């Protein structure tokens, strides 16, 4: 079944959507490019994709369905296996007796229909046309079904683990290894990891408690309870993860670190493991690092306006130092990797010293620190300087020696990128002085300091609301409201005389797909270029407040101010901005 161009032309002209001349012009364009006329009509804005689907359905006499807000019965969804559904953009959505209604994008895809008829001879397959958004919405529901199945697997497998009496605690290495190879334990650990990957978790926490084992996932920076397992599963889970990570099985009193990989046709992850003795056993935290992750652009990270220009300008400088500051989990490493990706071209030698290497980057020489054998940040950086680098990335400046070496590298003709654990951009300067770096050396080498946090992004629908005076009084403790009004005016987000009580902000509307209304994260930044006046303040050893005040006079926006702009744009919420700033 195919809609012929002439049929489409007749219907569109009858509906007054297009003139004959315009249609023929689009047809010639489609033929010259070797694509369908429909693609040209949509790309040129003559008809929307949804309206085109409805029109095609009408012409072919196939009913049109909109599934964007539908929840499909899992039993019906499973009629078409997920790989077939994804490969052919075809989903089962309704079943009455032996009649199964399937939604598809391409009415010509008879191959998929024939496959279904052969696979399910007892069913009568009824094709329907739908939109790409509807197909995507239904495909996401396979994931939810899988998650439910995973929960069942874990409960079932945990019940099959043999019970160990308290008095016969397993200590022998051989017995632990044997337990780690038992099928129920293998299935539980595999399932926990798959479940976390499906939910886009960045970390898995496995925490032994007095009577059970709590599993939590960190999703978009927030820890959430995932499931509880029987206490009898604890020893086996720890043993299994130690086997995968090549850690000592018989060591229960000291912390251990390791890593392993998981790979399937859909995903490839490197998993960093930390084992820590706690009162009720051993706690495990696994950091999930996608190996296929692509670097973000600066705009995707959340840089905009003057902040973006300052970063781009300083990345073009061949020497000096750029520091990214923030607490653990604020996205510092991702920002560094994104900057390295911009700088990565055949004309430069880029070397990194990291702990750990989170993402592999082509054409970048990455070294992992290993304190056990004496390969610290300082030792690695000293060796890197003999490798003829143009650009050096130091994962983190932790001590006086590393700080001194990084400053000297920047002085001797290298561009150095690194991170520091400070709460603000201006806080990096006193921190370096505290690490015994001379203020005049900081002023000579430091080009740019970036302070950052991560806020969750609103997903799906959102509702508009206005701030009350009482709420503004609370917000005023964290920022200057007059300055925020001025910034919103500069961004053309409000009218010249509009007060903050009349500025619309947004809250997410929870849905089945996004229970808390958020999905993904974006950065809020303060970017402090080290100008001549800032250099003078550094040499005088001015305090944080004086440096920040001068930077603001020169156009720097603080993280709260950047967050307010993103909240006014509907990207995030004020609650999110205040949550990460006050943590």
Secondary structure, 3 states (H helix, E strand, C coil): CCCCHHHHHHHHHHCCCCCHHHHHHHHHHHHHHCCCHHHHHHHCCCCCHHHHHHHHHHHHCCCECCCCCCCCCHHHHCCCCHHHHHHHCEEEEEEECCEEEEEECCCCCHHHHHHHHHHCCCCEEEEEECCHHHHHHHHHHHHHHHHHHHHHHHHHHHHCCCCCCHHHCCCCHHHHHHHHCCHHHHHHHHHHHHHHHHCCEEEEEEEECCCEEEEEEEECCEEEEEEEEEHHHHHHHHHHHHHHHCCCCCCCCCCEEEEEEEECCCCEEEEEEEEEEECCEEEEEEEEEECCCCCCCHHHHCCCHHHHHHHHHHHCCCCEEEEEECCCCCCHHHHHHHHHHHHCCCCCCEEEEECCCCCCCCCEEEEECEHHHCECHHHHHHHHCCCCCCEEEECCCCCHHHHHHHHHHHHCCCEEEEEECCCCCCHHHHHHHHCCCCHHHHHHHEEEEEEEEEEEEECCCEEEEECCHHHHHHHCCCCCHHHHHHHHHHCCCCCCCCCHHHCEEEEECCCCCCCCCEEEEEEEEEEEECCHHHHHHHHCCCCHHHHHHHHHHCCCCCHHHHHHHHHHCCCCCHHHHHHHHHC
